[in-house]
């Protein structure tokens, strides 16, 4: 077997053997970063792994923006994020899905923030971005995570 054919065969076997372990991973360019979405609810699933931690969040009936949302204290992070402006612009999603996939930061970043593993049954809220026009899956890329009485910025490491 020629070296080129051997490399192609090796890559093909590697790709098919990893397929069961690879979930759809969304690039960030498709997310509408001009329309921050607020979600809260109960965690029903947790995947505490890289490339980023994922939660499934079950929303309560009658979800509303918290009256104190714009007053929430946000942690400083190394990335320049205007968190207060995002809180002020926050809206609820237009879509009516009861369950949302929440994409958090990579595991190493959550460890830098000292976020304890979030287990099913935990109450959590997030502020983040969904796909432009809320098309496709009910997925939210989290910018801020609120859990256990603490707030975490997820764009970068703590400042």
MIMARKE-161056 format. One line per field, with one value per atom (N, C-alpha, C): residue number from 1; residue in three letters; atom name; x, z, y. Coordinates in steps of 0.1 Angstrom, whole numbers, plus 5000, padded with zeros to 4 digits. Each point is the difference from the previous one (the first is absolute). Example, Ala and Ser with C-alpha at 12.3 -4.5 7.8 and 13.67 -1.06 7.14 Angstrom:
<rs>
n	1	1	1	2	2	2 $
res	ALA	ALA	ALA	SER	SER	SER $
atom	N	CA	C	N	CA	C $
xx	5132	4991	5009	4996	5009	4992 $
zz	5078	5000	5000	4993	5000	5008 $
yy	4943	5012	5012	5011	5011	5011 $
</rs>
This chain:
<rs>
n	1	1	1	2	2	2	3	3	3	4	4	4	5	5	5	6	6	6	7	7	7	8	8	8	9	9	9	10	10	10	11	11	11	12	12	12	13	13	13	14	14	14	15	15	15	16	16	16	17	17	17	18	18	18	19	19	19	20	20	20	21	21	21	22	22	22	23	23	23	24	24	24	25	25	25	26	26	26	27	27	27	28	28	28	29	29	29	30	30	30	31	31	31	32	32	32	33	33	33	34	34	34	35	35	35	36	36	36	37	37	37	38	38	38	39	39	39	40	40	40	41	41	41	42	42	42	43	43	43	44	44	44	45	45	45	46	46	46	47	47	47	48	48	48	49	49	49	50	50	50	51	51	51	52	52	52	53	53	53	54	54	54	55	55	55	56	56	56	57	57	57	58	58	58	59	59	59	60	60	60	61	61	61	62	62	62	63	63	63	64	64	64	65	65	65	66	66	66	67	67	67	68	68	68	69	69	69	70	70	70	71	71	71	72	72	72	73	73	73	74	74	74	75	75	75	76	76	76	77	77	77	78	78	78	79	79	79	80	80	80	81	81	81	82	82	82	83	83	83	84	84	84	85	85	85	86	86	86	87	87	87	88	88	88	89	89	89	90	90	90	91	91	91	92	92	92	93	93	93	94	94	94	95	95	95	96	96	96	97	97	97	98	98	98	99	99	99	100	100	100	101	101	101	102	102	102	103	103	103	104	104	104	105	105	105	106	106	106	107	107	107	108	108	108	109	109	109	110	110	110	111	111	111	112	112	112	113	113	113	114	114	114	115	115	115	116	116	116	117	117	117	118	118	118	119	119	119	120	120	120	121	121	121	122	122	122	123	123	123	124	124	124	125	125	125	126	126	126	127	127	127	128	128	128	129	129	129	130	130	130	131	131	131	132	132	132	133	133	133	134	134	134	135	135	135	136	136	136	137	137	137	138	138	138	139	139	139	140	140	140	141	141	141	142	142	142	143	143	143	144	144	144	145	145	145	146	146	146	147	147	147	148	148	148	149	149	149	150	150	150	151	151	151	152	152	152	153	153	153	154	154	154	155	155	155	156	156	156	157	157	157	158	158	158	159	159	159 $
res	UNK	UNK	UNK	UNK	UNK	UNK	UNK	UNK	UNK	UNK	UNK	UNK	UNK	UNK	UNK	UNK	UNK	UNK	UNK	UNK	UNK	UNK	UNK	UNK	UNK	UNK	UNK	UNK	UNK	UNK	UNK	UNK	UNK	UNK	UNK	UNK	UNK	UNK	UNK	UNK	UNK	UNK	UNK	UNK	UNK	UNK	UNK	UNK	UNK	UNK	UNK	UNK	UNK	UNK	UNK	UNK	UNK	UNK	UNK	UNK	UNK	UNK	UNK	UNK	UNK	UNK	UNK	UNK	UNK	UNK	UNK	UNK	UNK	UNK	UNK	UNK	UNK	UNK	UNK	UNK	UNK	UNK	UNK	UNK	UNK	UNK	UNK	UNK	UNK	UNK	UNK	UNK	UNK	UNK	UNK	UNK	UNK	UNK	UNK	UNK	UNK	UNK	UNK	UNK	UNK	UNK	UNK	UNK	UNK	UNK	UNK	UNK	UNK	UNK	UNK	UNK	UNK	UNK	UNK	UNK	UNK	UNK	UNK	UNK	UNK	UNK	UNK	UNK	UNK	UNK	UNK	UNK	UNK	UNK	UNK	UNK	UNK	UNK	UNK	UNK	UNK	UNK	UNK	UNK	UNK	UNK	UNK	UNK	UNK	UNK	UNK	UNK	UNK	UNK	UNK	UNK	UNK	UNK	UNK	UNK	UNK	UNK	UNK	UNK	UNK	UNK	UNK	UNK	UNK	UNK	UNK	UNK	UNK	UNK	UNK	UNK	UNK	UNK	UNK	UNK	UNK	UNK	UNK	UNK	UNK	UNK	UNK	UNK	UNK	UNK	UNK	UNK	UNK	UNK	UNK	UNK	UNK	UNK	UNK	UNK	UNK	UNK	UNK	UNK	UNK	UNK	UNK	UNK	UNK	UNK	UNK	UNK	UNK	UNK	UNK	UNK	UNK	UNK	UNK	UNK	UNK	UNK	UNK	UNK	UNK	UNK	UNK	UNK	UNK	UNK	UNK	UNK	UNK	UNK	UNK	UNK	UNK	UNK	UNK	UNK	UNK	UNK	UNK	UNK	UNK	UNK	UNK	UNK	UNK	UNK	UNK	UNK	UNK	UNK	UNK	UNK	UNK	UNK	UNK	UNK	UNK	UNK	UNK	UNK	UNK	UNK	UNK	UNK	UNK	UNK	UNK	UNK	UNK	UNK	UNK	UNK	UNK	UNK	UNK	UNK	UNK	UNK	UNK	UNK	UNK	UNK	UNK	UNK	UNK	UNK	UNK	UNK	UNK	UNK	UNK	UNK	UNK	UNK	UNK	UNK	UNK	UNK	UNK	UNK	UNK	UNK	UNK	UNK	UNK	UNK	UNK	UNK	UNK	UNK	UNK	UNK	UNK	UNK	UNK	UNK	UNK	UNK	UNK	UNK	UNK	UNK	UNK	UNK	UNK	UNK	UNK	UNK	UNK	UNK	UNK	UNK	UNK	UNK	UNK	UNK	UNK	UNK	UNK	UNK	UNK	UNK	UNK	UNK	UNK	UNK	UNK	UNK	UNK	UNK	UNK	UNK	UNK	UNK	UNK	UNK	UNK	UNK	UNK	UNK	UNK	UNK	UNK	UNK	UNK	UNK	UNK	UNK	UNK	UNK	UNK	UNK	UNK	UNK	UNK	UNK	UNK	UNK	UNK	UNK	UNK	UNK	UNK	UNK	UNK	UNK	UNK	UNK	UNK	UNK	UNK	UNK	UNK	UNK	UNK	UNK	UNK	UNK	UNK	UNK	UNK	UNK	UNK	UNK	UNK	UNK	UNK	UNK	UNK	UNK	UNK	UNK	UNK	UNK	UNK	UNK	UNK	UNK	UNK	UNK	UNK	UNK	UNK	UNK	UNK	UNK	UNK	UNK	UNK	UNK	UNK	UNK	UNK	UNK	UNK	UNK	UNK	UNK	UNK	UNK	UNK	UNK	UNK	UNK	UNK	UNK	UNK	UNK	UNK	UNK	UNK	UNK	UNK	UNK	UNK	UNK	UNK	UNK	UNK	UNK	UNK	UNK	UNK	UNK	UNK	UNK	UNK	UNK	UNK	UNK	UNK	UNK	UNK $
atom	N	CA	C	N	CA	C	N	CA	C	N	CA	C	N	CA	C	N	CA	C	N	CA	C	N	CA	C	N	CA	C	N	CA	C	N	CA	C	N	CA	C	N	CA	C	N	CA	C	N	CA	C	N	CA	C	N	CA	C	N	CA	C	N	CA	C	N	CA	C	N	CA	C	N	CA	C	N	CA	C	N	CA	C	N	CA	C	N	CA	C	N	CA	C	N	CA	C	N	CA	C	N	CA	C	N	CA	C	N	CA	C	N	CA	C	N	CA	C	N	CA	C	N	CA	C	N	CA	C	N	CA	C	N	CA	C	N	CA	C	N	CA	C	N	CA	C	N	CA	C	N	CA	C	N	CA	C	N	CA	C	N	CA	C	N	CA	C	N	CA	C	N	CA	C	N	CA	C	N	CA	C	N	CA	C	N	CA	C	N	CA	C	N	CA	C	N	CA	C	N	CA	C	N	CA	C	N	CA	C	N	CA	C	N	CA	C	N	CA	C	N	CA	C	N	CA	C	N	CA	C	N	CA	C	N	CA	C	N	CA	C	N	CA	C	N	CA	C	N	CA	C	N	CA	C	N	CA	C	N	CA	C	N	CA	C	N	CA	C	N	CA	C	N	CA	C	N	CA	C	N	CA	C	N	CA	C	N	CA	C	N	CA	C	N	CA	C	N	CA	C	N	CA	C	N	CA	C	N	CA	C	N	CA	C	N	CA	C	N	CA	C	N	CA	C	N	CA	C	N	CA	C	N	CA	C	N	CA	C	N	CA	C	N	CA	C	N	CA	C	N	CA	C	N	CA	C	N	CA	C	N	CA	C	N	CA	C	N	CA	C	N	CA	C	N	CA	C	N	CA	C	N	CA	C	N	CA	C	N	CA	C	N	CA	C	N	CA	C	N	CA	C	N	CA	C	N	CA	C	N	CA	C	N	CA	C	N	CA	C	N	CA	C	N	CA	C	N	CA	C	N	CA	C	N	CA	C	N	CA	C	N	CA	C	N	CA	C	N	CA	C	N	CA	C	N	CA	C	N	CA	C	N	CA	C	N	CA	C	N	CA	C	N	CA	C	N	CA	C	N	CA	C	N	CA	C	N	CA	C	N	CA	C	N	CA	C	N	CA	C	N	CA	C	N	CA	C	N	CA	C	N	CA	C	N	CA	C	N	CA	C	N	CA	C	N	CA	C	N	CA	C	N	CA	C	N	CA	C	N	CA	C	N	CA	C	N	CA	C	N	CA	C	N	CA	C $
xx	5009	4991	5009	4997	5008	4998	5009	5000	4987	4998	4988	4987	4999	4988	4999	5011	5000	4995	5005	4996	4985	4995	4985	4992	5005	4992	5000	5012	5001	4990	5000	4991	4985	4997	4986	4996	5009	4997	4999	5009	4999	4987	4996	4988	4988	4999	4988	5000	5012	5000	4997	5002	4997	4986	4993	4987	4990	4999	4990	5003	5012	5004	4999	4998	5000	4986	4996	4987	5001	4989	5001	5006	5010	5006	4997	4995	4996	5011	5003	5009	4992	5007	4994	4995	5004	4996	4985	4993	4985	4992	5006	4992	4998	4988	4996	5005	5012	5006	4994	4990	4993	4988	4996	4987	5003	5004	5002	4987	5000	4989	5002	4990	5000	4992	5006	4993	5003	4990	5003	4991	5005	4992	5008	4996	5006	5009	5012	5009	4995	4998	4995	5011	5011	5011	5013	5011	5012	5011	5007	5012	5012	5007	5012	5012	5002	5011	5004	5011	5004	4994	4998	5006	4993	4988	4994	4990	4997	4990	4986	4992	4986	4990	4990	4989	4987	4990	4987	4992	4993	4992	4985	4993	4985	4994	4993	4995	4987	4997	4987	4989	4987	4989	5000	4997	4999	5013	5011	5013	4999	5006	5000	5014	5003	5013	5000	5010	5000	5000	4993	4999	5014	5008	5013	5012	4996	5010	5011	4996	5009	5009	4996	5008	5010	5000	5008	5015	5007	5015	5006	5009	5007	5015	5006	5015	5008	5011	5010	5006	5002	5007	5011	5009	5011	4995	4989	4994	4992	5000	4992	4986	4992	4985	4992	4991	4991	4988	5003	4989	4988	5002	4988	4991	5006	4993	4992	5007	4993	4988	5002	4988	4989	5003	4990	4992	5007	4994	4993	5001	4996	4985	4997	4986	4998	4987	4997	5000	5002	4999	4986	4999	4987	4994	5009	4996	4995	4992	4994	5005	5012	5006	5001	4997	5001	5014	5007	5014	5010	5011	5010	5014	5008	5014	5008	5007	5008	5015	5006	5015	5007	5008	5008	5014	5009	5014	5007	5013	5008	5002	5002	5002	5011	5011	5011	4996	4992	4995	4991	4991	4991	5009	5010	5009	5007	5004	5006	4991	4987	4989	4997	5005	4996	4986	4994	4986	5000	4992	4998	4992	5002	4992	4985	4993	4985	4993	4993	4993	4985	4994	4986	4992	4990	4992	5004	5011	5005	4992	4996	4994	5011	4999	5010	4993	5007	4995	5012	4997	5011	4995	5010	4998	5010	4994	5009	4993	5004	4996	4995	4990	4995	5002	4996	5002	4992	5006	4993	4986	4990	4986	4994	5008	4996	4997	5007	4997	5009	4995	5008	4996	5010	4999	4998	4995	4999	5013	5010	5013	5003	5006	5005	5015	5007	5014	5001	5004	5000	5011	4997	5009	5002	4989	5001	4992	5005	4993	4998	4988	4996	4995	5008	4997	5005	4992	5004	5003	4993	5001	5013	5006	5012	4998	5008	5000	5014	5000	5012	5000	5011	5002	5006	4995	5006	5007	5002	5007	5015	5005	5014	5002	5013	5003	4997	4999	4998	5011	4997	5010	5006 $
zz	5000	5000	5000	4991	5000	5012	5004	5012	5000	4988	4999	5003	4994	5003	5014	5006	5014	5009	4997	5008	4998	4988	4997	5008	5000	5007	5015	5005	5014	5004	4992	5003	5000	4990	4999	5012	5004	5012	5012	5002	5011	5001	4988	4999	5004	4995	5002	5015	5005	5014	5010	4997	5009	4998	4989	4997	5011	5007	5011	5012	5001	5011	4997	4988	4995	4999	5007	4999	4991	4995	4991	5008	4995	5006	4992	5006	4993	5001	4988	5000	5005	5004	5006	4991	4987	4990	4998	5002	4997	5011	5011	5012	4999	5003	5000	5013	4999	5012	5003	4992	5003	5007	5003	5007	5011	5012	5011	5005	5002	5005	5014	5008	5014	5001	5007	5003	5014	5006	5013	5002	5008	5002	5008	4998	5007	4990	5004	4991	5000	4988	4999	4995	4993	4996	5001	5003	5001	4993	4991	4993	5004	5010	5005	4993	4988	4992	4989	4994	4989	4987	4989	4998	5008	5005	5010	5008	5012	5008	4995	5000	4995	5011	5001	5009	4992	5005	4994	5011	4997	5010	4996	5010	4999	5006	4991	5005	5007	5009	5007	4991	5003	4994	5004	4991	5003	5003	4994	5002	4998	5009	4999	5003	4995	5004	5014	5008	5014	5001	5010	5002	5003	5006	5004	4991	4988	4990	4998	4997	4997	5011	5013	5011	5004	4994	5003	4999	5010	5000	4990	4992	4990	5003	4999	5003	4989	5003	4991	4993	4987	4992	4991	4995	4992	4986	4995	4987	5003	4990	5002	4996	5010	4999	5007	4994	5007	5005	5011	5007	5004	5005	5004	4988	4989	4988	4995	5001	4996	5009	5013	5009	4997	4997	4996	4988	4990	4988	5000	5011	5000	4997	4993	4997	5002	5000	5000	4986	4997	4987	4994	4987	4994	4998	4998	4999	5013	5000	5012	5004	4997	5004	5015	5006	5014	5004	4991	5003	4990	5006	4992	5003	4990	5001	5003	5011	5004	4998	4992	4997	5009	5010	5009	4994	5007	4996	5000	4995	5002	5015	5002	5014	5007	4993	5007	5004	4993	5004	5012	5000	5012	5012	4998	5012	5004	4991	5004	5008	4997	5008	5012	5002	5012	5000	4989	4999	5003	5011	5003	4990	4998	4990	5003	4990	5001	4997	5009	4999	4997	4994	4997	5013	4998	5012	5005	4996	5004	4993	5007	4994	4995	4988	4994	4991	4997	4990	4992	4987	4991	4992	4996	4990	4989	4988	4988	4987	4990	4987	4993	4992	4992	4985	4992	4985	4995	4991	4993	4996	5004	4997	5008	5010	5008	4992	4988	4991	5005	4996	5003	5014	5006	5013	5011	5011	5012	5008	4995	5005	5005	5011	5005	5004	4994	5004	5012	5011	5012	5001	5003	5003	5015	5008	5014	5006	5010	5007	5014	5005	5014	5006	5010	5007	5014	5009	5014	5006	4996	5005	4995	4990	4994	4985	4995	4986	4994	4989	4993	4986	4996	4986	4992	4988	4993	4988	4996	4988	5002	5012	5003	5014	5004	5014	5009	5014	5009	4999	5002	5000	5014 $
yy	4988	5012	5012	5010	5012	5008	5008	5008	5010	5006	5009	4992	4988	4992	4996	4997	4996	5012	5012	5012	5002	4999	5001	4990	4988	4989	5002	5005	5003	5011	5010	5012	4995	4992	4995	4992	4991	4992	5008	5010	5009	5008	5005	5008	4992	4987	4992	4995	4997	4995	5011	5012	5012	5004	4997	5005	4999	4988	4999	5010	5005	5009	5015	5003	5014	5005	5010	5006	5012	5005	5012	5011	5006	5012	5012	5010	5012	5011	5005	5012	5012	5010	5012	5010	4999	5011	5000	4989	4999	5005	5004	5005	5015	5004	5014	5007	5006	5007	5014	5004	5013	4998	4987	4997	4990	5005	4991	4994	4987	4992	4996	5001	4995	4988	4990	4987	4996	4993	4995	4987	4991	4988	4990	4987	4989	4992	4997	4992	4986	4994	4987	4990	5006	4992	5009	4994	5007	4992	5006	4993	5009	4996	5007	4996	5005	4995	5011	4998	5009	4994	5008	5013	5011	4998	5009	4993	5005	4994	5003	4990	5002	4996	5008	4997	4999	4992	5001	5007	5010	5008	4999	4996	5000	5012	5008	5013	4998	5009	4999	5006	4997	5006	5015	5009	5014	5007	4996	5006	5015	5008	5015	5004	5012	5006	5004	4997	5004	5016	5005	5014	5006	4993	5005	4996	4995	4996	5010	5013	5010	5004	4996	5004	4988	4989	4989	5004	4996	5002	4990	5005	4992	5000	4989	4999	5006	5005	5006	4988	5001	4990	5007	4992	5005	5005	4995	5005	5012	5010	5012	4997	4997	4998	5010	5006	5010	4993	4993	4992	5008	5011	5008	5004	5003	5003	4987	4989	4987	4997	5002	4998	5010	5012	5010	4997	4993	4996	4986	4993	4986	4999	4990	4996	4985	4996	4986	4995	4987	4995	5001	5002	5000	4985	4991	4986	4995	4989	4995	4987	4996	4988	4999	4988	4999	4996	4994	4995	5007	5004	5007	4994	4999	4995	5013	5000	5012	4996	5008	4997	5010	4995	5008	5001	5004	5002	4986	5000	4988	4996	4988	4995	5007	5003	5007	5014	5007	5013	4999	4990	4999	4996	4993	4997	5013	5009	5012	5009	4999	5007	4993	4988	4992	4996	4997	4996	4985	4997	4986	4993	4987	4992	5002	5004	5002	4987	4996	4987	5001	4990	5000	5004	5008	5004	5014	5005	5013	5011	5010	5012	5009	5005	5009	5010	5011	5009	5004	5004	5004	5012	5008	5010	4997	5000	4996	5003	4993	5002	4988	5001	4989	5003	4991	5002	5012	5006	5012	4996	5008	4997	4988	4995	4989	4988	4999	4988	4988	4989	4987	4995	4994	4994	5010	4996	5009	4999	5008	5000	5014	5001	5013	5000	5009	5001	5010	4995	5008	5010	5012	5011	5001	4999	5000	4988	4994	4989	5005	4997	5004	4986	4996	4987	5001	4995	4999	5014	5010	5013	5008	4994	5006	5003	5010	5003	4997	4995	4996	5006	5007	5004	4989	4997	4989	5003	5012	5004	4998	5002	4999	4996	5000	4997	5011	4998	5011	5010	5012	5011	5001 $
</rs>
